[in-house]
C-alpha cells in the first residue's frame, strides 16, 4: 500500500539553536559597525585633523617631547581618548536610535572652520596662547558637529557628558589658569603653615615666604603642580559621572578636588622643608623634590576615593 503523507499537525518544526534566540548575530553587529553612518563620521573626523593639523601638532608634540611653555597643555592630549572611552562604554544608550541631523550639525561644522580661519587672521593681536585656544575650540565644535550630523540631537543629549568633556581639550585661557594656580598656591601655603604649627616648628610667615632658623622658602606658582591639579580634576569628573547620581554629589566631588590638591601640595612642601631644616639641605634639590610628586599624587587619589565612598553612602 502506498504510504500516507504525514499530517501537518504531526510534522516537527525545526528547532532554533539554543542560546541564539535573543542575542544579535555577529553579522548584524559587523554590519552596524561598518555602516555608512559610521564611515561618514570617521571621514569628517579625518577632515578635521587635516584642517586643524597645525594646532594639533602644537599640543601633541611640544608638551610631550620638549620642555617649554606649552607643557602646561599636556593634560589636553588625554581628553579625547577619555571621551571616546566613555562613548564606547555607554554606546548602547547613546546610539540606540541614530539619525542624521544636517540642520543642527552642518552649522557647527561651518562655525568651526570659521574659527580656524579667524584665528589665523588675529594671531598677531591676541597672542599665541589665545590663538591656540580659539583653534582648538574650533576643533572641538567640529567634532561635536560631526557627531550631531551623523547621529542626531537625541544621541547628543544622551552622550552629553563625554561630548562636553571634549571642551577640556581647549587650553584654559591664561587669566583663568593663573587664578586656578594662585588658588592652589595659597591653599598649599595655608596647609604648610598648619603643619608647622601642628609640630611646633619655629617659623615666621610673610605671605608665601616661610622663614625658619636656618633657611627660608617661598611657595612659588610652580609649587601648585598644575599637571597634578588637572589630573585630579579629570579623575574627579570621571568618577562623579560614573559612580554618582545626584547633581549635588557630583558637584561636591569635583569642587573638592581643589582642596585635596592643596592638602597634598602643602604636605609635600612642609615635608621637604622639615627635611632640609633638620636633616640635609639637599632635600630641597634632590630626587624627593623632583620625583616625589608621584607619591603625593597617589595620596590625592586615595583622598578622592575616600570622598567618593562617603558620597556613595545612602542617606535616609
N, C-alpha and C positions, 0 to 999 in steps of 0.2 A: 504494500500500500504506500502511496506517496506520503511523505512526511508533511504534517500540518505546519503552517508558518507560525512562528512564535507570536503570541499576542503582545500588542504594545504595552499592556498592563503589566506583563511579566518580564519585559525586557529591562536589563540593568543599565542605568545611566552611568556614563563614565565618571569616575571619581576624581575630584580635584586633588592635586598633590598636597600632601599635608605640609602645613607651615607656609604656604604661598597664597593664602586667601586674602589676607589683609595687608600684606607688605608690598610696596611698589617694586616692580621689577628693575633689574639693573639697566635694562634697555631704556626704560622710561626716564630713569634718573640721568642717564647719559644724554638722552635727547633734550631734557630740560637744561642740563649744564651747557651743552653746545648749541643752545637756541640762538636765533638771530638777535634777540633782545640782549643777551649777554655779550654776544660778539660786537654789537654796536656800542655797548658801554665800554668795552675794552678798547675799541678803536678810538673813541673820544678821549679816553684816558691817555692813550699813546700820543694823540694830538696835543694834549695838554702838556706832556713832557717836552715836546718839541717847542711849543710856544713859550713855555716858561723855563727853558733849559738854563739860561744864564743865572737867574736867582737860585734855581735848584742846585746848580754847580757850586754856588757860594756856600749854601748851608750844608751841602753834603761833603765838600772837600775841605774847606778851610777849618771848620771847627774840629774835624776828626784828625786831620793829618798835619796841622800846623798849630802853633801856639801864638794866637793873636787876639784881637778884639772880638773876632767872630765866635770864639769858643763859648761865649755866653749863650749861643743859639744851639748848642749841641743837643739839647733836650728835644728840639723840634724834629729831629730825624726819626725818632721812635714813634711819634704820634700817629702818622698814617698807618703804621703796622698795627698799633693798638686798635685803631678804629676798624681796620679790616678784620681783626680777630674777633671783635665784638659782633660785627655784622655776620660773620660766619657762625658764631655761637647762637645767635638769635635769628638765624636765616629763616626758620620755619614760620615765625610770625611776621617777619618783615616782608618776605617775598611770597606770602600766601596768595595774594591776588594782584600781581603786577599788571600795569597797563601804561601805555605810552601817554605822555603829557607834554606835548610840544608847546602848548600855550604858556606853561609855567617854566619849563626847562630852557627853552631857547633864549628868552630874555636874559636869564642868568649867564648863559654861555657868552652872549654878546657883551654883557656888562663886564665879565671877567677879561675879555680881550681888550675892552676899552681901558680898564685899569692898567693892563700891561702896557698899552701904548702911552697913556698919560703919564705913567711913572717914568718912562724914558724921557719925556719932554721936560719934566720938572726936576730932573735929577740934580742939577746944579743948585737949585734953590732950596730944596728940602733936605739934602744930605744923603749919604749912602745908606745909613741905617733905616731912615724913614722910607726911602725908595724901596729897599728890600722888603719892608713890611707891606707896602702897597702891592708890590708884585706878588708876594706870597698870599696876600688876601685875595687877589685875583685868581690865583691857582686854586685856592680852597673853594671859592664861589664857582669856578669852572667845574670842579669835581661834584659839587652839590647839584649844579645844573645838569650835569651828565646823569646823575642818579635819578633826578626827578624826571628828566626827559625819557629815560628808559623804563622806569619802574612806577612813576606816578607819585602824586602827593600823599596818597594813603600810605604807601610804603615809607615815604619820608617821615610822616608823623610817627609811624611805629618805630622807625630807626632813628629817632630824633637825637638820642644821646650820642651814639657813635659818629653821627654826621656833624653835630655841633662840636664834638671833641676835636674835629679836624681844624677848628679855628686856633687851637693851640700850636698848630704848625706855623702860624704867623708870629714872627718875633714880637715880643712885647715892646711897645714904644718906650724910649729911654726914660721919659718922665714917670711912667708907671713902674718901670723896673727899678728906678732909683728909689721910689717910695717903698717898694717891697724890700729892697736891700736895707734901707735905713730902718725899717721896722724890725727886721731880724737883727740888725746891728745893735739897736738899743735894747731889744729884748734879751739878746745874748749877754750884753753888759750887765743888765739887771740880774740875770741868773748867776753870772760870775760874782757879782758883788754879794749876792745872797750866800753863795758857797763860802766866800771868805769870811763873812760874818758868822756862818754856822760853825766854822772851825777856828774862830777867833784869831784869824790871821791879821796882824797889824798892817793896815793898808790905808792909803789916802786916795780917795777917788775925786777926780775932777773931770766930769763928763765921761768921755771914753778913755781917759787915762787913769791907770791904776799905779800908784807908787808904793812899792814895798821897800823894806830896809835896804836891799842890795840891788834892786832893779826896778825899772818902770816899763810898763807895757801899754800899748794903745790898741783898742779894739777897732781895727780898720774895716772898711767895707768888704775887703777881701775875706775877712773872717766870717762874713754872713753865710758863705757857702751857697751861692746861687744855684749851683748844679744840684746839690742835695735838696735844696728847698723845692725846686721844680720837680725833682723826682718824687719827693714825698707828696707833693700836691697831686701829681698824676696818679700815684698809688691810692691816695685817699678818694679821688674821683672815681676810679675803677671800683674800689671796694664799696663805696656808697651806692653806686649803680647796681652792682651785682648782688649785694647782700642786705641792703636796707630798703624798706618800702616807704615809710613816712617821709615827707619832704623835709620836715624839721630835723630829723635824724641825719639825713643826707647832708644838709647844710652844716649841721654841727660838726660832723666828721671832717668835712672839707675845711671849714674855718679853723678847726682845732689843729690842723696840720701845721699852721704857723707857730703857735705856742710850742708844739713838740720840737720843731726845728730850733727855736730859741733855747729850749731846755738843753738839748744835746750839744748845741754850739757853745752855750755858756759853760756846761760841764767840761767840754774839751779845753776851752781857754783857761779855765780855772786849774784843771789838772796839769796842763803844760806849764803854767805859771808857778804852781807849787813845786813841781819837779825841778824847774830851773832855779827856784829860790833856795830849796833845801837839799837838792841832790847834785845836779850838774847843770850849768848854764847851757850846755849843748842841746838840751831837750827842746829849746826854742828853735833850733835849726835842723834837728836830726830827723830820723825816719818816722818817729811818732808824730811829728808835726806835719810831715808831708804825706805819709801813707796811713796815718792813724784814723783818718776820717771814715774809713770803711767800717771800723768797729762802732763808731758813734752813729753811723747811718743805720747799722743793724739795730742799735738801741732805739733809734727813732722808729724803725719798723715795728719793733716789739711794743713800744708805747702806742703806736697807731692801732696795732692788733688788739691790745688790751682795751682801748677805747671802743673799737668795733664790737668786741664781745659785750661790753657794758651796754652799748646801744641796742644790741640784739636781745637783751633780756626783756621779756614781755612785762609791760606794766599793767596793773589791774585797771 
